[in-house]
Structures are given as C-alpha cells and as structure tokens.
Amino acid sequence: MKIISKSLLWSSAFSLVLPQTAFASLSSAYASLVDTSQNQAFESKPAQFLKLAAVHFITNDGGLKFGGSNPGGQEFNPGDLCKSRGYLHKGCPAGYIPGEACTEDSSFVKECIDPDTWCRGNGYNVTSCTLPKYLSGKCPHSSTLYKSCETDNARACRDAGYASNCEVGKIGDRACPYDSKYKTCVCNPCAGFTYTSAEASAHGYVPGEICNSCGTMKYKRSEAPCDGFKTCDCGGATGAKTCWSGTTKKFDTCKECCDSKFQYDSSNCSGDFQLAGNSCGGKYDKCIKPGLILYSDRTTSRQYLPNKIAIGIVVDENLRIAAAINNLGANESKVEKCVTSSSLPEAQARLRCRYIYSYALKEWGNYDQLHTIQVDIPDLKNCSECASSCAPDGKANTEIVLAYGKAHGLNYNTFIFANNYQPATGCPSGSWCGKGNWFVPSMRDLDIFHKNKDSIRDTQELIPGSEPIVFDDYKSAYQSSNEQRVDDDGDSYHCDKIMDDSYWRNGQDWSWSAKVNSAGFVLPMIKY
C-alpha cells in the first residue's frame, strides 16, 4: 500500500493538535485497510505550526480513498472527530450557554446549559438580601442570581429617604438606623422666629435674625431701643420728641407728675409759714411754720441762710434756749450692722440704730462705789414725779452736778458729754458756743422741746448736714438734769423725758431710772 500525503498548514487562528488518542479512535474499519507494511511519514513541526497530512489509503484497484480533497476520495475532517468524542452540539439555542468546547473544532460543544443551571453551578446562588446588605456579584447569564450579600449602610440610608445633608431651609430630624450621619430632612421649625418680615419691621420694632423654613423666611424682632428717650409716667413734656419702643411710647423729656400730697406753693404757703419737705412740679408736700435756726454769730432766722453756720434750733424763743443739731456722731459700722439685721422698715431701723450706737448715748453717772451708787446730790433739788416745774434751769443743774462729781471723784458722763460738746464748725474754744457753754436740759426744757418737736423736726430738714435729734422710737427718751426723789433707802434717781407719744405709760411722758447702769440719749442745749 502506498501512502500519499498532502501536507496542510493550520494557521494560528485555528490550530488543532491531535493527540495520539485521536488516532486510536479511528474506526477499526478504516484502520484495517491500512497496509502495515507501508511507511507512514509525518513531518515534525512545533505545535503551532503542526501540519496534518491528508492520508489516502489506496487498494490494488485504486478505488478506496480517505482524506484530502482529491476527486473521488472520502474526506475525514475535525467535526467528525469532535462528534465521535461526544461533542454533539454545533452551537446552542438562543439563551443557552455553550458547555465544554471541542479542542479540534470549538463550534462543537458537549452540552448547552440553561442559564440558571450554569449560574448556580458556578456559585451564583443568592437571590435576596436583608438591609443594609445588597446583592453583589451578579451572574453574567442571569438577572436574579448573585454571588453574595454585601453591607452598604450609606446606600440603605439613601434608599430609605435619609440624607447626609439637608437642603437649605430644612434640618436633620430622625437618624437612619444604619448610619446616624444620615437623617430625614424636615422643614426647619425656626423656633423663636415667630414673625413675618412685615411684623418684624412693624412700628416700634426692629427686625433681628432670619430663619429659612422650606423657603418661608421667619424673623425675630426686638423693641426699638429709642436711645435718649424714656418712659414717662405722666406723659411727655410739652413739645417733647417721641419714639415708640414696642407698644410703649417714650419721650425725650418727661412731664413731671406729682402725688396729690405735693400741694403747697407760694399761693397757699406764705407769711410765717414756709415750704418744706420734698418737692415735685414746683410744689411741696409741707407748709410749716419753722422754728428759729440759731447761727454761730448768735443770730436766728426762720430761713436757712447758707452764708451762715447753723449750730442749733431754738427750743424756746422767750427763754432763748436752743438744741444742738450736729456733731453728736455715732459708731457707723455698728449702725449699718444693726440696720441690716433689723426687721423694721429701713428708715425706722436707722433711727433706732443710730440712737443705740450714738456717741450721745451715755450713763447719767458712771461710778462703782457701792455706797454711792445712787447717791443724792444735796444741792440738786429732788423733784416729785419729775415735774417739769422743778429745778427748771438746766444750765444751773449741770453746773451743780459737775461740781459735785469733781468734789467727790465721781464721773457723771451725761453732764461731761454735754459740757464738752462743741459744734463741728463756727464755735471755736473760748467762743460763746464753744465747750463749757452747753448743758443737760431740765425736764422743763425737754417738755418744751417735746411740745414743739414736729416744728423742730421740720426746721431741721431745712438745714443740710444736720443730724437727727428727734426720735419717735419707743426707746427715744432724753436724759434730764433733774433728780426724781430719794427713796426710803436713801437712793436717788434721775428723770427722763419720753419722746414717743405712743409709749407714754398711762398718759405719763416721763420715767425715772437709776443713776448707774442706766443710759439715755443726751441732747446738749445752749442759751444764746
């Protein structure tokens, strides 16, 4: 048998490498025709340039041929080979995935695979996920099968309507359960921004901060400051400029409004009477007949004369006696503590506290000899029930007590204080109103003072810087220079004058006290 070979060169675009098994699979029918004595020649080439010979088996009559394209021959090709190996499908119906391709002819495949079967066979088995997870790794041949579920918190929030940033006019409200940075957006409530533009700019107001609520602008507002204007209880003065602050009308100048108590002026207070007290709108709350003011030049006047130095207020014009009005003094630090701790109204508390801590609060006598504790002063008349007609000359009484104390080594502090009193200015030592000329008033002097206390108080208010000398507190008793009596034990007592009318005991405006450890207020007086 003669082998005729025809070499075929396969291009790299379609190369077929036939393994030995491919030849072994040839039909035994064909193989039996091969003359084993014939030489089989194959040209050895690299795989990519492998040439296959078209083999022609020729019998003695030359009638049977295989391979090649010679006329009259039967051709053996790769397609037949693929089919013989089980690659029976040439192409697949639309929608099916070709299976394993034949290596000799890739157009032949072993099977055509349904898309879902192919996907599941390649690990694409996931069809749904639970938020915040999403399907991931879609099968290329199916729209419903995926590789896995992957967490995507941000996407879950966005898909649920949450946003990381709200548009102008809105603010974040409820937080996304998957990522708190994402929130639902709601219209900004603009709390505190309660006015429209027109309301914020209304008469008497000025607009403040602005807030956007889904495109609706809301405002704050404040009352117009009206600098330089003020609220006037009784309206503005004639011709005053006005300014509205909210609903309040303000003025640059107020009309003075006065209580009905301000009723006195020159039309209804004249002659010996004088306007006094507080004033309002050109009228005063008092019309008084003032007492005489005593000046350091020994003159008196019912008018306060600022070019002179006032040193006292006249108690009795006929007796020419005046009471001191200044330089009595008090321990101010103790006064303030007393006022702060008092439950009384401040004005009343201040009077009482100044009385308690006044430097003019003195013991009538101050000595510790037991046998002279309440010794009687022989030259000082003993007065029954502290009668005001008894020993009426306070200056003479003071001189008697001081002389007795000096002779017996006893200190009568009330009298020492009064005798040493000297006004702050206008009365130098050696002058008629200096030290040595003031005395402790008698019960008569204090009785006159008490009867005229209202006028004296009003007069005192006319004098700048004068200290209070009249107290309506229940403790406001003034010491006199009179002795009250001598009791059965030989003890003697001094007389006090009570100034508070409401505290009179059974109509009695005097009291008596022991001369030792009994303190009272000292009101120095002087004759002019």
Beta strands, then each sheet from edge to edge (+ up, - down):
strand 1: 3-9
strand 2: 51-57
strand 3: 89-90
strand 4: 97-98
strand 5: 108-109
strand 6: 112-113
strand 7: 133-138
strand 8: 146-151
strand 9: 170-175
strand 10: 183-187
strand 11: 205-213
strand 12: 216-223
strand 13: 242-245
strand 14: 248-251
strand 15: 274-280
strand 16: 283-288
strand 17: 293-295
strand 18: 300-301
strand 19: 310-316
strand 20: 321-324
strand 21: 361-363
strand 22: 438-439
strand 23: 477-486
strand 24: 492-498
strand 25: 510-514
strand 26: 519-521
strand 27: 525-527
sheet 1: 1+ 2-
sheet 2: 3+ 5-
sheet 3: 4+ 6-
sheet 4: 7+ 8-
sheet 5: 9+ 10-
sheet 6: 11+ 12-
sheet 7: 13+ 14-
sheet 8: 15+ 16-
sheet 9: 18+ 17- 19+ 20- 27+ 22-
sheet 10: 21+ 26-
sheet 11: 23+ 24- 25+
end
